[in-house]
């Protein structure tokens, strides 16, 4: 009872301490005049402002100090945000209300900030914070919880379900992704949103709600930019499995569980083996052969691709030396170099050391680089490494050509030797006139630029024959051979060469 009385007294004091109470002073003075005459009117008019002023001063003295705020966005920090949310959550069970926590992170903002500088990035963050506040109601909380991450918590309500939360997440995302004007230019940002409903949280309290939303955000970011995901037990389980897989990857690298497999490349003119491409495979001790689609994204996120690339390079060069010892002809081997590897200032020294160690000449190493890496590479370590590898004598393949944004100026700026035409252009090339026109256009451009060509993803004899007749120099794909471990390559090479002499060559002059 005393607690309730104290609460009522506090509420009354707050109601009487604001400037709004001054609106009632005229009514109070008129009532005093009606009850007590002119003397009462004068006394009330003099005393009421003094009382209101005293109450206001006392309320200001007892008010909690203002929360520290982020200097860029003006929003409260994560710790204060969680403390306030914890206080709200205590009443949820009693009031039968629900809330939701939204974790929002701008996509690839670190690169944008590096490119345009701190002034523009701060302007974009400030605008984002302002837009989030514009979408939410006054009583709902918005916080900056990371360098380019924001948190939003709903004011508890009686009716809140998954569908309405998705709608709100979409509104938040749409508001953020509107073009932002800063420094006289328009900038476009996207964001991922992960949210957690209070009745689906992995535990009790603001921390559990936060962790659930962050787990959902990680799942959204794994899917791709501008994605929304909700927390669920299934999402938590998937996340847990990926974390376990990350630990297994680290152990697998230490235990040499990652092996180079090889897929042959065939000349369309002669039918001879023109080389092999090196592909990473993981032989897990309990799961068996793990798909690259599972482990490569995790290794990229954890910064382990550079180590994997070094393993593949050494195994590929060792394979060349062993093929020579077995007296089978393999002119060159291709090794994929990731963006992380190409940013390593010591990459060329590492390659030179590996070539010397295995006694392989540089012209037998084909450096395969994704088209997107070349199109985005400025004149920095990446471009210098590519040029130095070419000067060393390595050939440079542009992988997945046609899927990125490479311009002709980029092809001239880098010492590219060969274009690898992406499988999306090759599929059904023997049946689709549009596919044939696209391949012909690429081949014509390559011929004018004096570049060699290779078609990836050949799966049928018809596709093989068509790209050969159109003028593509080499082919590769399941229709020729699937990737295989090294110990099967020598037998395959000998069998292929034996069969080649018994069958007609499929070449550009065939027919």
C-alpha positions in Angstrom: 0.0 0.0 0.0 2.8 2.4 0.9 4.5 1.7 -2.5 1.2 2.4 -4.3 0.7 5.7 -2.4 4.3 6.7 -3.1 3.7 5.9 -6.8 0.5 8.0 -6.9 2.3 10.8 -5.2 5.1 10.7 -7.7 2.6 10.7 -10.6 0.7 13.7 -9.1 4.0 15.5 -8.5 5.0 14.9 -12.2 1.6 16.1 -13.4 1.8 19.3 -11.3 5.4 20.0 -12.2 5.2 20.5 -15.9 4.5 23.8 -17.7 1.1 22.5 -18.7 -0.2 23.0 -15.2 0.0 26.8 -15.7 -3.1 26.5 -18.0 -5.1 25.7 -14.9 -4.0 28.7 -12.8 -6.8 31.0 -14.3 -9.4 28.5 -13.5 -8.1 28.1 -9.9 -8.1 31.9 -9.3 -11.7 32.2 -10.7 -12.8 29.4 -8.4 -11.1 31.0 -5.4 -12.9 34.3 -6.2 -16.2 32.5 -6.4 -15.6 30.8 -3.1 -13.8 33.5 -1.1 -14.1 36.8 -2.9 -11.4 39.2 -4.1 -8.9 38.5 -1.3 -8.9 34.8 -2.1 -8.5 35.6 -5.8 -5.4 37.7 -5.1 -3.9 35.1 -2.8 -4.4 32.3 -5.3 -3.0 34.3 -8.2 0.2 34.9 -6.1 0.6 31.5 -4.4 -0.1 29.2 -7.4 2.9 30.2 -9.6 5.2 29.8 -6.5 3.9 26.3 -5.8 4.2 25.3 -9.4 7.7 26.7 -9.7 8.8 24.8 -6.5 7.3 21.5 -7.8 9.0 21.9 -11.1 12.4 22.7 -9.5 12.0 19.6 -7.2 11.1 17.4 -10.2 14.2 18.6 -12.1 16.4 17.9 -9.1 15.0 14.4 -8.8 15.0 13.6 -12.5 17.6 11.1 -13.7 20.6 12.5 -15.6 20.2 12.4 -19.4 21.5 9.3 -21.1 24.7 9.6 -23.0 24.1 9.7 -26.8 26.0 8.9 -29.9 27.6 12.0 -31.3 26.9 11.1 -34.9 23.3 9.9 -34.8 22.1 11.4 -31.5 20.8 7.9 -30.5 21.4 6.2 -27.1 24.1 3.6 -26.9 23.5 -0.2 -26.7 24.1 -0.6 -23.0 21.6 2.1 -22.0 19.2 0.8 -24.6 19.3 -2.7 -23.1 18.9 -1.4 -19.6 15.8 0.5 -20.5 14.4 -2.5 -22.5 15.0 -4.8 -19.5 12.8 -2.5 -17.4 10.0 -2.7 -19.9 10.2 -6.5 -20.2 9.6 -7.0 -16.5 5.9 -6.1 -17.0 5.2 -8.2 -20.1 4.0 -11.3 -18.2 1.7 -9.3 -16.0 0.2 -7.2 -18.8 0.1 -10.0 -21.3 1.8 -7.8 -23.9 4.5 -8.5 -26.5 7.4 -6.7 -28.0 10.0 -7.3 -30.7 13.7 -6.4 -31.1 15.0 -5.5 -34.6 18.7 -5.6 -35.4 19.5 -3.6 -38.6 22.9 -3.5 -40.3 23.9 -1.5 -43.4 25.3 -3.7 -46.2 29.0 -3.3 -47.1 29.1 0.0 -45.4 32.7 -0.3 -44.4 33.8 -0.3 -48.0 31.5 2.7 -48.7 33.0 4.6 -45.8 36.5 3.9 -47.0 35.7 5.0 -50.5 33.9 8.3 -49.7 35.4 9.3 -46.4 34.2 10.0 -42.9 32.1 13.1 -43.7 29.9 11.2 -46.1 29.6 8.1 -43.9 28.6 10.2 -40.9 26.0 12.0 -43.0 24.6 8.6 -44.1 24.5 7.2 -40.6 22.8 10.4 -39.3 20.2 10.2 -42.0 19.6 6.5 -41.4 19.0 7.2 -37.7 16.6 10.0 -38.5 14.6 7.8 -40.9 14.4 5.0 -38.3 13.0 7.5 -35.7 10.5 8.7 -38.3 9.1 5.2 -38.8 8.8 4.5 -35.1 6.5 6.0 -32.6 7.8 8.4 -29.9 7.7 5.8 -27.1 9.6 3.2 -29.1 13.4 3.0 -28.7 16.1 3.3 -31.4 19.8 2.8 -30.6 23.1 2.8 -32.5 24.5 -0.6 -31.4 27.6 -0.8 -33.7 29.6 1.0 -36.3 26.9 0.6 -38.8 24.3 -1.3 -36.9 21.1 -0.1 -35.3 18.6 -1.6 -32.8 14.9 -0.9 -32.5 12.5 -2.1 -29.8 8.8 -1.9 -30.0 6.7 -0.4 -27.2 4.9 -3.5 -25.7 1.5 -4.1 -27.3 -1.3 -6.8 -26.9 -1.4 -8.0 -30.5 1.9 -8.7 -32.2 2.6 -11.6 -34.6 5.1 -12.7 -37.1 3.3 -11.2 -40.1 3.0 -7.7 -38.6 6.7 -7.8 -37.5 7.7 -8.7 -41.1 5.6 -5.7 -42.3 7.4 -3.4 -39.8 10.8 -4.8 -40.8 10.0 -4.1 -44.4 8.9 -0.5 -43.6 12.2 0.0 -41.7 14.2 -1.4 -44.6 12.3 0.6 -47.2 12.9 3.8 -45.3 16.6 3.2 -45.0 17.1 2.2 -48.7 15.6 5.4 -50.1 18.4 7.4 -51.9 20.3 9.7 -49.5 21.5 13.1 -50.5 24.9 14.0 -49.0 27.8 16.2 -50.2 25.8 17.1 -53.3 25.5 13.5 -54.4 22.9 10.7 -54.2 24.0 7.6 -52.3 22.3 4.2 -52.2 22.6 1.9 -49.2 20.9 -1.3 -48.4 20.4 -3.2 -45.2 19.7 -6.5 -43.6 17.2 -6.9 -40.8 17.0 -9.6 -38.2 14.2 -9.5 -35.6 13.1 -11.5 -32.6 9.6 -11.6 -31.0 9.6 -11.6 -27.2 7.5 -14.8 -27.1 10.1 -16.6 -29.4 13.3 -15.3 -27.7 15.9 -17.9 -26.7 15.7 -16.7 -23.0 14.4 -14.0 -20.7 15.5 -10.4 -20.6 16.8 -7.9 -23.0 20.1 -9.7 -23.6 18.3 -12.8 -24.9 16.0 -10.7 -27.1 19.1 -9.0 -28.5 20.9 -12.3 -29.1 17.9 -13.7 -30.9 17.7 -10.6 -33.2 21.5 -10.7 -33.9 21.3 -14.4 -34.8 18.5 -13.7 -37.2 20.5 -10.8 -38.7 23.5 -13.1 -39.2 21.2 -15.5 -41.1 19.9 -12.7 -43.2 23.4 -11.5 -44.1 24.4 -15.0 -45.0 21.5 -15.1 -47.5 22.5 -11.9 -49.2 22.1 -8.1 -49.1 18.7 -6.5 -48.3 17.3 -9.6 -46.6 15.0 -9.9 -43.7 15.0 -12.9 -41.3 13.1 -13.8 -38.1 14.6 -15.6 -35.2 13.4 -19.2 -34.6 14.8 -22.3 -33.0 15.6 -23.7 -36.4 17.6 -20.6 -37.2 19.5 -21.0 -33.9 20.2 -24.6 -34.7 21.5 -23.8 -38.2 23.7 -21.1 -36.7 25.0 -23.5 -34.1 25.8 -26.1 -36.8 27.7 -23.5 -38.8 29.8 -22.5 -35.8 30.6 -26.1 -35.2 31.6 -26.4 -38.9 33.8 -23.3 -38.6 35.7 -25.1 -35.8 36.0 -28.2 -37.9 37.4 -26.1 -40.8 40.2 -24.8 -38.6 40.9 -28.3 -37.4 40.7 -29.6 -41.0 43.3 -27.1 -42.2 45.6 -28.2 -39.5 45.1 -31.9 -40.2 45.5 -31.5 -44.0 41.9 -32.7 -44.7 41.6 -30.3 -47.7 42.7 -31.8 -51.0 43.2 -30.6 -54.6 41.0 -32.3 -57.1 41.5 -31.7 -60.8 39.2 -31.2 -63.8 40.6 -31.6 -67.3 40.5 -28.9 -70.0 40.6 -30.0 -73.7 41.7 -28.1 -76.8 38.9 -28.0 -79.4 41.4 -27.8 -82.3 43.5 -30.9 -81.5 41.5 -32.7 -78.8 44.6 -32.8 -76.6 44.6 -32.1 -72.9 45.4 -28.4 -72.5 45.5 -28.3 -68.7 43.7 -29.1 -65.5 41.9 -26.8 -63.1 42.5 -27.2 -59.4 39.4 -27.4 -57.2 39.3 -27.6 -53.4 37.6 -30.6 -51.7 37.2 -31.3 -48.0 37.3 -34.9 -46.8 35.7 -34.6 -43.4 36.5 -37.4 -41.0 32.8 -38.1 -40.1 30.8 -36.3 -42.8 32.7 -37.5 -45.7 33.1 -35.2 -48.7 31.8 -31.7 -47.9 30.5 -29.5 -50.7 32.6 -26.4 -51.5 29.3 -24.5 -51.3 29.2 -25.2 -47.6 32.7 -24.5 -46.5 33.9 -21.8 -48.9 31.5 -19.0 -47.7 32.4 -19.8 -44.1 36.1 -19.7 -44.9 35.7 -16.4 -46.7 33.8 -14.9 -43.7 36.5 -16.1 -41.3 39.5 -15.0 -43.4 40.7 -18.5 -44.1 40.7 -18.5 -47.9 44.3 -17.3 -48.1 45.5 -20.3 -46.1 43.3 -22.6 -48.3 44.8 -21.0 -51.5 48.3 -21.7 -50.3 47.4 -25.3 -49.8 45.9 -25.6 -53.2 48.8 -23.9 -54.9 51.3 -26.3 -53.4 49.3 -29.4 -54.2 48.7 -28.2 -57.8 52.4 -27.6 -58.4 53.3 -31.0 -56.8 50.8 -32.6 -59.2 52.6 -31.1 -62.2 55.9 -32.5 -61.0 54.3 -36.0 -60.4 52.6 -35.9 -63.9 56.0 -35.2 -65.4 57.5 -38.2 -63.5 54.7 -40.4 -64.7 55.5 -39.3 -68.3 52.0 -37.9 -69.1 51.7 -34.5 -70.7 49.9 -31.8 -68.8 50.9 -28.4 -70.2 49.6 -26.3 -67.3 47.5 -26.3 -64.2 45.0 -23.6 -63.1 44.7 -22.4 -59.5 42.0 -20.0 -58.3 43.3 -16.9 -56.5 40.8 -15.2 -54.2 40.5 -11.5 -53.6 42.0 -12.0 -50.1 45.1 -13.7 -51.6 45.5 -11.0 -54.3 45.6 -8.3 -51.5 48.5 -10.0 -49.8 51.7 -8.0 -50.5 53.8 -11.1 -50.2 51.8 -13.2 -52.7 54.3 -13.1 -55.6 57.2 -14.1 -53.3 55.1 -17.0 -52.0 54.3 -18.1 -55.6 58.0 -17.8 -56.6 59.0 -19.9 -53.6 56.4 -22.6 -54.4 57.5 -22.8 -58.1 61.2 -23.2 -57.0 60.3 -25.8 -54.4 58.5 -28.0 -56.9 60.9 -27.2 -59.8 58.0 -25.9 -62.1 58.4 -23.1 -64.6 56.0 -20.1 -64.2 54.5 -20.6 -67.6 52.9 -23.8 -66.5 50.9 -22.1 -63.7 47.6 -20.5 -64.7 46.4 -17.9 -62.3 42.6 -17.9 -62.3 40.9 -14.7 -61.1 37.2 -14.0 -60.8 35.9 -11.3 -63.2 34.4 -9.3 -60.3 37.9 -9.0 -58.7 39.3 -7.5 -61.9 36.4 -5.1 -62.4 36.7 -3.8 -58.8 40.5 -3.7 -58.5 41.9 -0.2 -58.3 45.6 0.6 -58.8 46.7 -0.9 -55.5 48.2 -4.2 -54.2 45.7 -6.3 -56.1 46.5 -4.9 -59.5 50.3 -4.8 -58.8 50.2 -8.5 -57.8 48.3 -9.5 -61.0 50.8 -7.6 -63.1 53.8 -9.0 -61.3 52.5 -12.6 -61.7 52.2 -12.0 -65.4 55.7 -10.6 -65.5 56.9 -13.7 -63.7 55.6 -15.7 -66.6 52.3 -17.0 -65.3 49.2 -17.0 -67.5 46.2 -15.1 -66.3 42.7 -16.5 -66.7 39.6 -14.3 -66.2 37.1 -16.7 -64.6 33.3 -16.7 -64.9 33.5 -14.1 -67.7 30.2 -12.5 -68.6 28.7 -12.5 -65.1 30.4 -9.4 -63.8 31.0 -5.8 -64.8 34.4 -6.0 -66.6 34.9 -3.3 -69.2 37.2 -3.5 -72.2 39.4 -0.9 -70.5 39.8 -3.4 -67.6 40.8 -6.1 -70.0 43.4 -3.8 -71.4 44.6 -2.6 -68.0 45.4 -6.1 -66.8 47.6 -8.7 -68.6 44.7 -11.2 -69.1 45.7 -14.2 -71.3 42.4 -16.1 -71.5 38.6 -15.6 -70.9 36.7 -18.4 -69.3 33.2 -18.1 -70.6 30.7 -18.8 -67.8 28.6 -21.9 -67.9 25.4 -19.8 -68.0 26.2 -18.9 -71.6 27.2 -22.4 -72.5 24.1 -24.2 -71.2 21.9 -25.5 -74.1 24.1 -23.6 -76.6 23.4 -26.3 -79.2 19.7 -25.6 -79.0 19.4 -21.8 -78.2 20.1 -19.3 -81.0 20.4 -16.5 -78.3 23.1 -18.5 -76.5 25.0 -18.9 -79.7 24.8 -15.2 -80.4 26.1 -14.4 -76.9 29.0 -16.8 -77.3 29.9 -15.5 -80.7 29.9 -11.9 -79.5 32.4 -12.9 -76.6 34.6 -14.9 -79.0 34.7 -12.0 -81.5 35.7 -9.6 -78.8 38.4 -12.0 -77.5 39.8 -12.5 -81.0 40.1 -8.8 -81.6 41.8 -8.4 -78.2 44.1 -11.3 -79.0 42.8 -13.3 -76.0 42.4 -17.1 -75.7 39.0 -18.6 -74.7 37.7 -21.5 -72.7 34.0 -22.5 -72.3 33.1 -23.8 -68.8 30.2 -26.1 -67.9 30.2 -28.4 -71.0 27.7 -31.2 -70.2 26.7 -32.7 -73.6 28.4 -33.6 -76.9 26.1 -31.0 -78.6 27.3 -28.2 -76.4 30.9 -29.3 -77.0 30.5 -29.4 -80.8 28.7 -26.0 -80.9 31.2 -24.0 -78.9 34.0 -25.6 -80.9 32.4 -24.7 -84.2 31.8 -21.1 -83.0 35.6 -20.9 -82.4 36.2 -21.4 -78.7 39.7 -22.6 -78.0 39.2 -25.0 -75.1 36.4 -26.6 -73.2 35.8 -28.0 -69.6 32.9 -29.6 -67.8 31.1 -32.7 -66.6 30.6 -33.8 -70.2 34.3 -34.3 -70.5 35.2 -35.4 -67.0 34.2 -34.6 -63.4 36.8 -33.3 -60.9 38.9 -36.2 -59.6 41.5 -36.7 -56.9 45.1 -36.8 -58.1 45.6 -40.5 -57.8 42.9 -41.1 -60.5 44.3 -38.5 -63.0 47.1 -40.5 -64.5 44.9 -43.4 -65.4 42.3 -41.0 -66.8 44.9 -39.2 -68.9 46.2 -42.4 -70.4 42.7 -43.8 -71.1 41.6 -40.5 -72.7 44.6 -40.3 -74.9 44.1 -43.9 -76.0 40.4 -43.2 -76.9 41.3 -39.9 -78.6 43.2 -41.7 -81.3 40.2 -43.9 -82.1 37.5 -41.1 -82.4 37.2 -38.1 -84.7 38.2 -34.7 -83.3 35.4 -32.3 -82.5 37.0 -29.0 -83.6 36.1 -25.6 -85.0 36.7 -27.0 -88.6 34.5 -30.0 -88.0 31.8 -30.4 -90.6 
